[in-house]
Amino acid sequence: MDKVDMDDLRELIKNQTHVSLKIAHHVATSESTPKNSVLSPLSIHVILGLIAAGSSGSTRDELTTVIGSNSIDELNKLFSEIVPLVFADASSAGGPKLSFANGVWVDQSLPFKPEFKRVVEDLYKAVSSQVDFFNHAGEVASEVNSWAEKQTSGLIKDLLPSGSVDETTRLICANALYFKGEWNQKFDQSKTKEDDFHLLDGSSVKVSYMTSNTNQFVRTFDGFKVLSLPYKQGEDKRQFSMYFFLPDEKDGLLALSEKVASEPGFLDTHLTYRKVRVGDFRLPRFKISFGFEASEVLNALRINQAFSGGGLTEMVDSPEGKNLGVSSIFHKAFIEVNEEGTEAAAASVGVMMRCRLPPKMDFVADHPFMYLIRENTTGVVLFVGYVVNPPED
């Protein structure tokens, strides 16, 4: 398979990001009241990509269209290029700790079709295992859960809920990713203070706010502000940042989420790259665990045929392959944001001249907001979520 051009890759990532933000919005609006959430649309995309690689006909067309690719070959190129480009671990060089793994478990009675086996092992770098679902479904589920827990440094437990795997299961595709980065400029924990956080129902709770009086990457737009907090960079060119999207109105989260999800290329024109002086700067600490079954969300995005069966004909070399269908897609994620970061120093020389200082800009995240973690050179979004009530435990 030819190596994909960087401009083509960025365009594919742009399409994938737009779908990612739509998934996040559908998750946030699936209930009458939004709740704290974190998810990795990229992880869900990988599973959909594997399913698409094993599908045919209108089922494959439906999946590639919704995922944002023109063909299955283009989709395979996207993920085969993203993994080595974005997810190489940089912790030994002082950058973020990253890991990314795929796994496939198939019933021992069903041999892979050669092309699907090639895609699974060569492009997605997935570990594949032959298992006995008919006699040992519970043990297989435990094996998958143990694999996911190990790949995420113990943060994701019980990915497959009890009863989700039984003797009718024929194949499981799984993805796990892990990210741990330190801020370029850490927050002083002694300056963390408690204050009110305003909830969507009009009430408020006391939460711990990280504060700072140093210049920050903040930018104002019509109806919202954006804050960027860069992570410490390793020796390569990758640049990871966390972005916070804060609506002006205390109850403006859903309207902002709708705006982000409905405008293709939104992130490209609504990020911040210049530091400004800040006045009142408060960002809550939070820790969120979140899980959901994704089929309803994907149905809302018009992925239907993969769940009805009959279209997953390219996975296994058996007549039974004609009866394969997706029963469920489970997703769990975890995030913790606190003061930890890296102390950094630099020396520069400049010519100083007296000029009028711009007014200070406030960034007070004291009401529900949206956030995401992004690798900036490629534009890949790793995680996205919402904070409506910042929990710390």
N, C-alpha and C positions, 0 to 999 in steps of 0.2 A: 504494500500500500504506500503510495507516495506521501512524503512528508507534507503536511498542510502548510500553506503560506501564512505568515504571521497576520497579515491584513485579513485573510480569509478566516483565520482562527478567531480574531477579535470580533468579526461580524457574527460568527457562530456563537461566540460567548455572549454577545449583545442580545441575540435572539433568545438564548438560554436564560439570561438574566431577566428578561421581560416575562418569560413564563414563570420563573422563580418567584418574582414579586406578585404575580397573579395567584400562584399557589398560596403564598403567605397571606394574601388578602382574603382568599376564600376560607382559609383556616380561621382567620381572625373574625370573620363575619358568619361563621357556621352556626353560631348561637346568638341569642338576642343580646347578650352582654359580652363584650370582648374580655379575654382573660390573659394573664401572663402567658407568653409562649416563646418558644425557641424551636426552630427547625432548620434542617439543612436541605433546601430544595435541590442542591447538587446531588446529595445522596439519593433522594427520590428519583432524580433524573437518571442516575446510573442504573437503578433497578428497571426503570421504564426503557432505558436503552437496551439492556439485556433482553427484556421481554420483546422489544421490537425486533432485535436481531434474530429471535426465534419465531417470529410471526411471518405471515404472508398475506398477500392480497389486500383487501380493504382494511383488515385489522392493522397491518403494518403501515398503510397509508395514513390511517387515523392517528396512530401513535407518533409517527414522524412529524405530521402536521402540527399536532398540539405541542410537541416538544420543541418545535421551532427549527426543524431541519428539512432540507429538500429531499433527502434520501437516507436510507439506512447506512450507506457508505459514508456519507457526510457526518452522520451522527457518530459512527464508530471512530472516524478520524478525530472528532471533537474530544471524545473521552480518552482516546489513546494518546493524544497530545497533551491534554490538561494534566494528567496524573504526574508524568515526570517533570513537567514544566512548573507546576504550582506546588506539588505536595512533597518535594524532596525535603527531608528533615534538615533544618538549619541550626539546631540547638548547639551542635558542637562548635559552631562559628559565632555563637552569641545571638542568633536569630530565633524565630519561633520554632517550637517543637511541633512537628507535623507527622501524621501517618495516615495512610489511606489504603484500605484493603477491601477486596471483593471475594466472596465465596459462593460456590454453587454446590448444592447437595441434590443428587438425582437417584431415583430408585434403581436398585441393582438390576431390575428386569428391563430397563430402558437405556440402551446405548445412545450416546449423543450422535447426532448427525455430524459428519466431519467438519462442515463449514461452521456450525454453531460451536463445536468444540474449539476450533481455531480462534473464533472471536472471543470466546470465554477465556481461553488460556493465553493467547498472544496479545490481544488488544486490551482486554480488561484486566489481565494479569490475575485472574481469579483462581483460587485454589478449589479444585473440584473433588468431590467425594462420592463414591457409590455407597448407598445406604439401603437399609431394609425398612421402608415405611410401614409395610403391612404388619410385620411382627414387632417392630421396635420404634414406633412413631414417637413415643415419649422420650426415649433415649436420644433420638435425632434432634428433637426440639431442644433438649438440654445441651446437646453438643453445639447447636447454633447459638444458643444463648451464651454459653461459655466462650465461644469464639468472639462474639460481639463485645462481651465484657473485657476480654483480654485486649482486643484491638483498640478499645477506648480507655485504656488505663483504669478500668474498673468503674467508670462513670455510668455506663449504660448496662443496666441489669434487666433480665427478663424481657428481652426484646420481643420474643414470641410468648403471648399470654397462654395460660393453661387452656388446653382444648383446641388450640388453633391448628395443631398438626395431628392428623389421624391416619388410619389405614388407607384413606382415599388420596392422601397427599402423594404427589409424584415428583415434584421438584421444588426446591427452595433456592432463591437468589438473594444474597445479602450483601450489604455494603456497610462499612464502618469508617468514619474519619475522626481524627483527633487533632486539636489545635491548642497550643498553649503559648501565648506571647506576653512579653513584658512591655509596659509602656516605655516609649522613648524617654519620657519625663514623668517620673512617678509622683503620686500625690503624697503629701505629708500627712501621715495618719493622725498626727497630733492635732491637725487642723480640721479633721472630720467632725462635723457637728450635726446635731439632731434638729429637724425642723418639720413643718407640715408638708405632706404630699396630698394633693387634691384629687380625689377619686371621681369617676365618671358620674356617680350618683349624687354628687354635691357634698359628700362628707369628706373628711380628711383623716389621715393617720400620720403618726410620727415615724420618720425614717432617718437613716444616717446619710448625710450628704458629704461627698468628697468636695473640697473647695480648692481654689487656686487663685493667685493674683498675677500669674505669669501670662504672657501673650498666648492666645489659643487660635486654632484654625476654626473660626466661626464665620458664617455668612448668612445674611438675611435674604429671604425671598418673600413673595407675596403670600402671607398667611402662615409661614413657618420659618424656622431657623435650622441650620445644619451645623453640627460640630463634628470635627474629625480628630480622633486621637490616634496618632501613629504608634505602631509597635516598633520595638528595637529591631533593627535590620541586621541580617547576617552579612556574609561576604559576597553574596550574589546580588543580582539586580532586583529581586522581588521586594515589594513594599506593601506590607499588610497594614491596614488601618481599620478602626472601628468607627462607624458613622452613626450619629444620633440625629433623628429627624423629630424636631419638637414643634408641634402646632402652636400658633399664637393663642388660640382659644383652649381653655382647659378641657373642653369636651370635643376637641377637634380631631382626635386620633382617627376615627373611621373615615372622615372626609379626606384627611391626608393620605390614608392608606389607599383609598379609592383613586386618588390622583396619581399616586406612585404606580399603582398597578395598571392604570388605564392608558398611560402615556408611554409608548415605545421609546427607548433611549432616555428615559427620565434621569437616570443616574449620571449620564454623560454631561448633562447640562445643569445638574443641581448638586454638585459636590463643592468642596471648599479647599483651596490650595494656598491661601495667604493668611498669615497670622495677624490678628488684631489685638489691641488692648482690650481687656475685659474688665468689667466692673463687678457686678454681682455674678459669681460663677458657682453654680451648685449642680452636682451630678450624683444621683443616688447610687449607693452600692446595691447590688442585687444578685441573687442566686436563683436560677429557675431550672426545674426539670419539667419536661413536657413530652407527652406521647399521644398519638392518635392513630386511628385506622384510616388510611387515605383514600379508600375507594369512593366515598361520597364526594370528597373534594375533587378527585379526578373525573368522576362522572359529571360534575358541574362544569369542568373544563372540556367536556365532550369526548372523554375517553370511555367508551362503552363496550366496544366489541371484544376487547381483550378479556373482559369479565364474563362474557356470555359463552365463551368456548367456541372451538371450531377454527380459530384463526392462528393458533400457535403450532403450526405444522412443521416448523423448521428446527425444532429443538432436539427431538429424539427420533431415532430410526425404528419406528414401530407403528403399527396401525392405531395403537392407543394414543399416539400423538395428535390425531384428529379430534380427540375429545378433551384435550388440555384446555384449561381456562384459568384465569387468575381469580382466586377466591378472596384474597385480601392482601393489602400492603400495609404493614405496620411500620411506624416510624417513632423513634424516641430521640430526644436530644437534651443536652445539659449545657448551661452556661453560668459562669460566675464572673462578676465584674467587681473589682475592688481597687485599693490604692496601689497595689504592687506594680513595680516598673523597674526601670534601670536608671541609675545615676550616670549622667553623661557630662563630659566637659569638652570644650573646644576653644581655640584661640584664633582670632581674626583681627585684621587691622582695617580700619575704615576712616574716612574723612568725615568729621562731624560738622554739621551746620545747623543752626537754629531754624526750626520750622514750626509751624502750627500743628500741634498734635491733633489727630482725629479724635472724635468723642469716643469714650469707652462703650463697649457693647456688652450687654448682659446676656448670660445664658443660664437660665434657671429652670432646670428640668423638674419642676415641682408638680407636674401633672402628666397623664399618660403620653407616652412617646413610642416611636419606632426606632429600631436599630438594625445594623447589619455589619458583618465583617467581610472585607473585600480585599483581594489582591489587586493592587492598582495598575501594575504594568500590563496585565492581561484583562482586568475587569471581572475576574471570576468572583462571584459572591459565594462564600462558604456557609454563612449562617445568617438568618434574618429572624426577627421576632418583635414582640411588643411587650412593653412594661406598663401595666395598668395599676399595679400595687406592688411596689418593690419589696420582695421578700429577701431576707438575708440568710435564712436557714432552710 
